[in-house]
Amino acid sequence: MGSAPSDARGAVDDSLLTPFKILVAGGFGVGKTTLVGTISEIRPLRTEETLTQASIGVDDLSGVGDKTTTTVAMDFGRITMARRLALYLFGTPGQDRFWFMWDDLAYGALGAVVLADTRRLIDCFPAVDYFERRGLPFVVAVNVFDGSPYYDPEDVRIALDLDSHVPALLCDARDRSSVKQVLITLVEHVLTGETGEVQQAHAELSRAEAAAEGS
């Protein structure tokens, strides 16, 4: 599936696009900023600040010892699919001291991606609980880090006690095609339970997938 370039040569009339607001959530250092930056067709908006001595004892850096910055508000990016679907991606901050922002970021969202790191799986429980309480459709994407232990997505599903209808899949947040597959899975998951404007985009998504398979 291709994405529309953001320059004038391939520009898409925004008035013809069906917008999808999507949250990208998960624990501290799980790869949310990387995922948004990998897939965004526009220059992503980032609100990162350098980690300082003040974060010692507050931010758990185990497993992400080389991390030097942290998101303090949100990440934002956009990807156009099928020349009719505009996915607006909002990456949430990972630390619990910024959770007060989640309600504002979640307003109007149609679905969410919960990124999971098998080295710190417990860190994604708050995001899973949050979306379950709000009744917001979500998928769990297990981000594959270099050197991290491999687990089958079904094992992760069991560990997180996910409902059987919640998709769980592997993901490399650095790889555009991998991230795109996560987003396609989420949109399809949303379409199974939504009506109206969301369902109208289903045919467009199906045609885009068929075109991608044939290319």
BELRAMO-V604268 format. One record per pair of residues at least 12 apart in sequence whose C-alpha atoms are under 7 Angstrom apart, sorted by the first residue. I is the first residue (numbers start at 1). J is the second residue. D is the distance in Angstrom with one decimal. If there is no record, write none. Layout:
# BELRAMO-V604268
i j d
I J D
I J D
This chain:
# BELRAMO-V604268
i j d
1 208 5.9
1 209 5.9
1 211 6.9
1 212 4.5
2 81 6.6
3 79 6.6
3 80 5.3
3 81 5.2
4 80 5.6
4 81 6.9
4 83 6.3
5 41 6.4
6 41 6.1
6 42 6.3
12 83 6.7
16 84 6.4
17 84 4.6
17 85 5.4
17 86 5.9
18 84 5.9
18 85 4.9
18 86 6.0
19 85 6.1
19 86 4.8
19 87 6.0
20 86 6.0
20 87 4.7
20 88 6.0
20 110 6.3
21 87 6.0
21 88 4.8
21 89 6.2
21 108 6.8
21 109 4.7
21 110 5.8
22 87 6.7
22 88 5.9
22 89 5.0
22 90 6.2
22 109 5.5
22 110 6.1
22 111 5.2
22 112 5.2
23 89 5.8
23 90 4.8
23 91 5.8
23 92 7.0
23 106 6.9
23 109 6.8
23 111 6.6
23 112 4.5
23 113 6.2
24 89 6.8
24 90 5.9
24 91 4.5
24 92 6.1
24 112 5.8
24 113 4.8
24 114 6.1
25 91 6.1
25 92 5.3
25 113 6.1
25 114 4.9
25 115 6.2
25 127 6.4
26 94 6.1
26 114 5.3
26 115 5.0
26 116 6.4
26 123 6.9
26 124 5.0
26 127 5.9
27 94 4.8
27 95 6.9
27 123 4.7
27 124 5.3
28 94 4.3
28 95 5.7
29 64 6.4
30 115 6.4
30 116 6.5
30 117 5.9
31 173 6.4
32 91 6.0
33 75 6.2
33 91 6.7
34 173 6.0
34 174 6.4
35 173 4.5
35 174 6.5
35 179 6.7
36 76 6.9
36 77 5.9
36 89 6.8
37 77 7.0
38 173 7.0
38 174 6.0
38 175 6.8
38 176 5.7
39 79 6.6
39 176 5.5
39 179 6.6
40 77 4.9
40 78 4.9
40 79 5.3
41 78 6.0
41 79 5.4
42 77 6.5
42 78 6.3
44 75 7.0
44 76 5.5
44 77 4.8
45 75 5.5
45 76 4.9
45 77 6.6
46 74 6.6
46 75 4.7
46 76 6.7
47 71 5.5
47 72 5.9
47 73 5.8
47 74 6.0
47 75 6.4
48 69 6.0
48 70 5.2
48 71 4.3
48 72 6.0
49 69 5.3
49 70 5.5
49 71 6.5
49 72 6.8
50 68 5.9
50 69 4.3
50 70 6.4
51 68 5.5
51 69 5.1
51 70 6.5
63 119 6.7
71 93 5.3
72 93 5.8
73 93 6.0
74 90 6.4
74 91 5.2
74 92 5.1
74 93 5.9
75 90 5.5
75 91 4.5
75 92 6.8
76 89 5.5
76 90 4.8
76 91 6.3
77 89 5.1
77 90 6.9
82 204 6.1
82 205 6.2
82 208 5.1
84 204 6.9
110 136 6.9
111 136 5.7
111 137 4.9
111 138 5.4
111 190 6.6
112 137 6.5
112 138 4.5
112 139 6.6
113 138 5.6
113 139 5.2
113 140 6.0
113 141 6.8
114 127 6.7
114 138 6.9
114 139 6.1
114 140 4.8
114 141 6.1
115 140 6.0
115 141 4.9
115 142 5.9
115 143 6.3
116 140 6.9
116 141 6.1
116 142 4.7
116 143 5.8
117 142 6.0
117 143 5.7
118 149 6.9
119 148 6.5
137 190 6.0
138 166 6.8
138 186 6.6
139 166 5.9
139 167 5.0
139 168 5.9
139 186 5.9
140 167 6.4
140 168 4.7
140 169 6.5
141 168 5.9
141 169 5.1
141 170 5.5
141 171 5.6
141 182 6.9
142 169 6.1
142 170 4.7
142 171 5.5
143 170 6.2
143 171 4.8
143 172 5.3
143 173 6.3
144 170 6.9
144 171 6.0
144 172 5.3
153 168 5.6
153 169 5.4
153 170 6.5
